[in-house]
Amino acid sequence: MDKPVIKGNTITVPSKLDHLADVDLFIEGILRGYGTDESLIADIAISVSELVNNAVSHGNQGESDKIVSVSIEKTNGSVSIAVTDEGGGFNPGEIANPVADENLLKDVGRGIFIVNSLMDTVETKKSDKGTTVVITKSLQ
């Protein structure tokens, strides 16, 4: 795969950071179509960008032959977004606390913390085909 593919409410991109903007435009466009408040769009877009960055860099280990898929669904006044990579997964409990004194000056390690701060729920699912992180946010 060398370019993004959109099918319905899913965008699939090559595992390259070059495609973060494509995912962002896709998610923001759908959220605007739902009539979502701009402040919520910003929070959701930041969270999705963090997750896609992690999926490319950590999940797929920067292997450009792998893909990342992002699906969005609106149900009962909330939006759910699933970001799936083809990597081996991670344990959210093993991620160092980025606001601990020993981690404050580190260049990395804040993505999941940011996502947890902005979203209502964050759920990680591992399978033999990759890892999916599902975030939800109330649109009310």
C-alpha positions as CSV (number, residue, x, y, z in Angstrom):
1,M,0.0,0.0,0.0
2,D,1.4,3.4,-0.9
3,K,-1.4,5.8,-0.3
4,P,-4.4,6.0,2.1
5,V,-7.6,4.1,1.3
6,I,-11.0,5.2,2.6
7,K,-13.9,2.8,2.7
8,G,-17.0,4.1,4.5
9,N,-15.9,5.2,8.0
10,T,-12.5,3.6,7.9
11,I,-9.2,5.0,6.6
12,T,-6.2,2.6,6.1
13,V,-2.8,4.2,5.7
14,P,0.7,2.9,5.1
15,S,2.7,2.8,8.3
16,K,4.4,6.1,7.8
17,L,4.1,9.3,9.8
18,D,3.7,11.2,6.5
19,H,0.0,10.1,6.6
20,L,-0.9,11.7,10.0
21,A,-2.5,14.6,8.1
22,D,-4.6,12.3,6.0
23,V,-6.0,10.6,9.1
24,D,-6.6,14.0,10.8
25,L,-8.5,15.4,7.8
26,F,-10.6,12.2,7.6
27,I,-11.5,12.2,11.3
28,E,-12.2,15.9,11.4
29,G,-14.4,15.7,8.3
30,I,-16.5,12.9,9.7
31,L,-16.8,14.7,13.1
32,R,-17.9,17.9,11.4
33,G,-20.5,15.9,9.5
34,Y,-21.8,14.7,12.8
35,G,-22.2,18.4,13.9
36,T,-19.5,18.0,16.6
37,D,-18.4,21.0,18.5
38,E,-15.0,22.3,17.4
39,S,-13.4,21.9,20.9
40,L,-14.4,18.2,20.9
41,I,-13.1,17.8,17.4
42,A,-9.7,19.2,18.6
43,D,-9.5,16.8,21.6
44,I,-10.5,13.8,19.5
45,A,-8.1,14.7,16.6
46,I,-5.2,15.1,19.1
47,S,-6.0,11.7,20.6
48,V,-6.2,10.0,17.2
49,S,-2.9,11.6,16.1
50,E,-1.2,10.4,19.2
51,L,-2.5,6.8,18.7
52,V,-1.6,6.7,15.0
53,N,1.8,8.0,15.8
54,N,2.2,5.3,18.4
55,A,0.8,2.6,16.0
56,V,3.4,3.6,13.3
57,S,6.4,4.2,15.6
58,H,5.9,1.6,18.4
59,G,3.3,-0.9,17.2
60,N,4.5,-1.4,13.6
61,Q,8.1,-0.4,14.6
62,G,8.3,2.0,11.6
63,E,8.0,-0.9,9.1
64,S,6.5,0.8,6.1
65,D,5.1,-2.5,4.6
66,K,2.6,-2.6,7.5
67,I,-0.6,-0.6,7.8
68,V,-2.6,1.3,10.3
69,S,-6.4,1.4,10.2
70,V,-8.7,4.0,11.8
71,S,-12.4,3.5,12.1
72,I,-15.0,5.9,13.5
73,E,-18.6,5.2,14.6
74,K,-21.2,7.3,16.3
75,T,-23.7,5.6,18.6
76,N,-26.0,7.0,21.3
77,G,-24.5,10.5,21.4
78,S,-20.9,9.2,21.6
79,V,-18.2,8.6,19.1
80,S,-15.9,5.5,19.1
81,I,-12.6,5.4,17.2
82,A,-10.5,2.3,16.8
83,V,-6.9,2.6,15.8
84,T,-5.4,-0.8,14.7
85,D,-1.8,-1.6,13.9
86,E,0.0,-4.9,12.9
87,G,2.4,-4.9,15.9
88,G,2.9,-7.0,18.9
89,G,1.0,-4.8,21.3
90,F,1.8,-3.2,24.7
91,N,0.6,-3.3,28.2
92,P,-0.8,0.2,29.2
93,G,0.0,-0.6,32.8
94,E,3.7,-0.8,32.0
95,I,3.9,2.7,30.6
96,A,5.9,5.0,32.9
97,N,4.0,7.9,34.5
98,P,5.0,10.9,32.4
99,V,4.4,13.4,35.3
100,A,6.6,11.5,37.7
101,D,9.7,13.5,38.6
102,E,12.1,11.1,36.9
103,N,10.1,11.3,33.6
104,L,9.3,15.0,33.3
105,L,12.3,15.8,31.0
106,K,11.9,12.8,28.7
107,D,11.2,13.4,25.1
108,V,8.7,10.6,24.8
109,G,6.0,8.8,26.8
110,R,3.2,11.3,27.0
111,G,0.9,10.1,24.2
112,I,-1.2,7.6,26.1
113,F,-1.4,10.0,29.1
114,I,-2.7,12.7,26.8
115,V,-5.3,10.3,25.3
116,N,-6.4,9.2,28.7
117,S,-6.8,12.8,29.8
118,L,-8.9,13.8,26.7
119,M,-11.1,10.8,26.1
120,D,-13.9,9.2,28.2
121,T,-12.6,5.7,27.8
122,V,-9.5,4.1,26.3
123,E,-9.4,0.3,25.8
124,T,-6.5,-1.7,24.4
125,K,-7.1,-5.1,22.7
126,K,-4.3,-7.4,21.5
127,S,-4.7,-10.2,19.0
128,D,-2.4,-12.3,16.8
129,K,-2.9,-9.8,14.0
130,G,-2.0,-6.6,15.9
131,T,-3.2,-4.2,18.5
132,T,-6.4,-2.0,18.6
133,V,-6.9,0.9,20.8
134,V,-10.5,2.0,21.1
135,I,-11.3,5.5,22.4
136,T,-14.7,6.9,23.1
137,K,-15.9,10.4,23.7
138,S,-19.4,11.8,24.5
139,L,-20.5,14.3,22.0
140,Q,-23.1,15.8,24.4
